[in-house]
Amino acid sequence: MSKFLVTYHGGAGMPASEKVRRQAMAAFGAWAAATGKALVDPGAPLGEAKTVSVGSVTDGAAQGPATGYSVLDAADIDSAVDLVRDHPFVTRGGSLQVSQAVAP
């Protein structure tokens, strides 16, 4: 098995309404339960970001901000993509980037 980092991009963020926020969290909980042991780390929302590059540090994230993350265990990238295909974040207008973690 390999590890895959799933980063969340765009979307409307967490809803302002408490009722809608509870619904979003319940949908995430259902996805997490369905994903089972493949969900190594459910992750968390991300806040402020800075980008470090040769000779500079800038506010914001490189190539558009990541707004959250999760870590999955899967046999290959296609299997990891299958695990997030029905992720509720996508239905809220966001997108998910799945990246294989390369062992050192």
C-alpha positions in Angstrom: 0.0 0.0 0.0 1.1 3.6 -0.7 0.1 6.8 1.0 -1.7 9.5 -0.9 -2.2 13.2 0.1 -5.5 14.6 -0.8 -5.6 18.4 -0.8 -8.8 20.3 -1.0 -9.0 23.4 -3.3 -11.7 26.0 -3.9 -15.3 25.4 -2.9 -17.4 27.5 -0.7 -15.6 26.6 2.6 -17.6 25.7 5.6 -21.2 27.0 5.5 -22.1 29.9 7.8 -25.4 28.4 8.9 -25.1 26.0 11.8 -27.7 23.6 10.3 -25.9 23.5 6.9 -22.5 23.1 8.7 -23.8 20.1 10.7 -25.1 18.6 7.4 -21.6 19.1 5.8 -19.9 17.5 8.7 -22.4 14.6 8.7 -21.7 14.1 4.9 -17.9 14.1 5.6 -18.4 11.6 8.5 -20.4 9.3 6.2 -17.6 9.5 3.5 -15.0 8.8 6.2 -16.9 5.8 7.5 -17.4 4.4 4.0 -13.6 4.9 3.3 -12.8 2.8 6.3 -9.2 1.9 7.2 -7.9 3.5 4.0 -8.5 6.9 5.6 -5.2 7.1 7.5 -5.7 10.7 8.7 -9.0 12.5 8.1 -7.0 15.8 8.1 -8.2 19.2 8.9 -9.0 22.6 7.4 -6.0 24.8 6.6 -5.6 28.4 7.5 -3.1 31.1 6.5 -0.3 30.0 4.2 3.1 31.3 3.0 5.1 30.1 0.1 8.8 29.6 0.5 11.0 29.7 -2.7 14.6 30.6 -3.5 15.2 34.0 -2.0 11.6 34.8 -1.0 8.7 34.1 1.2 5.2 35.2 0.0 1.8 35.1 1.5 -0.6 32.5 0.1 0.0 29.1 -1.2 1.8 28.0 -4.4 -0.5 27.4 -7.4 -3.7 28.3 -5.6 -4.5 27.6 -1.9 -5.1 24.2 -0.4 -7.9 24.6 2.1 -7.7 21.2 3.7 -6.2 17.8 3.5 -6.6 14.1 4.2 -4.2 11.1 4.0 -5.2 7.8 2.4 -3.7 4.4 2.1 -4.4 2.8 -1.4 -2.8 0.3 -3.7 -2.3 2.9 -6.5 -3.4 6.4 -7.5 -6.4 5.1 -9.4 -7.6 3.3 -6.2 -7.0 6.5 -4.2 -9.0 8.5 -6.8 -11.9 6.0 -6.5 -11.9 6.6 -2.7 -12.5 10.3 -3.1 -14.8 10.2 -6.2 -17.9 10.7 -4.0 -16.3 13.1 -1.5 -18.9 15.7 -0.3 -16.4 18.5 -0.7 -16.7 18.2 -4.5 -20.5 18.6 -4.3 -19.9 21.9 -2.5 -18.0 23.2 -5.6 -14.4 22.2 -4.6 -11.9 20.0 -6.2 -9.5 17.4 -4.7 -5.9 16.8 -5.8 -4.6 13.3 -5.1 -0.8 13.1 -4.9 1.2 10.0 -4.1 3.6 10.4 -1.2 7.0 9.1 -2.5 9.0 7.2 0.2 12.5 8.6 0.8 
